[in-house]
Amino acid sequence: MSIGTGIVLFVIGAILAFALNLQVDFIDLQLVGYLLMGAGALVFIIGLILMLRKRQSVTTVHSGVDDNGRSVREHRTSTTPDDI
């Protein structure tokens, strides 16, 4: 989600910086475009880093009955190692 947000911010910033030739007295649209492009690039890079660092965990539950007739549940959780 953050990768898409970064791309959208970058594209909107590029449109403001390069495609529009509007002069507004109270704001510099070209500067706002450059700021949005920088923010979009930053969000994109952070999104890539977080996606690459994402760890997956799998939880397995086994249910059964022991020798005394009691219900037994076993939970096992495994995560992906850091060095993948």
N, C-alpha and C positions, 0 to 999 in steps of 0.2 A: 504494500500500500504506500509506503513512504517513497519507494522508487518512482511510482507513478506520480505522486505529488511533486517530487523534485523535477520531473520532466515537465509537468504542467506549469510550475512556477518559472522554469527556465524559458519555456516557449512564450508565456505571457510577457516575461521580461524582454525577450528578444523582439517581440512585436512592439512593445512600448519604446524600446531603444532605437530600433532600426526602421520600422515600417511606418510609424505615425509621424506626421509633421505638424503637430498641433502646438500652438503656443498658449500656455495657460499662465496667468500672472502669479498665481499663488503656489505653484508646484512645478518642478522641472521633471517632465515625464521621462526624459532620457536618463536622468539619474535614477529615478524610480525603476526604470527598466533594467539598468545595470545592477541595482540592488537586488531585484527579484531574480535576475540571472545568477548572481552569486549565491543567494539563498537556495535556489533550486539546485545548483551544483552541490552545495553542502548537504542538503537533505538527501540527494541522490547517493552521494558517497557514504553518508551515515547509514542509509538503508542497505547498501551493498555490504557494508561491514557487519551490520546486525544480521543480515541474511546468511552470511558466511559463518558467523559464530553461533548460529542457532543450533541448539542441541535437541535431539529427539529423545523422548523417553517412551518406553513401552511398559505398560502395566498388565500383567497376566494374573487372572484370578481363577483358582481351581476350587471347586466346591465338592464336598463329599461327606461320607459318614464314617466315623472311626469304629473301632471294635465294640465300643460300649453303646453305639447307636446315637451318639451325639453328632451334630452337624459341625463340619470343619471347613474353614475357608483358608486358603493359602494365597497370599499376595506376593508377587515378585515384580520389582521394577528394575528395568535396565536402561541405561543411558548410553548414548554414543560417546566414544572416547574423544578427547580433545585433539589427538594427533591425526585425525582423518583429513 
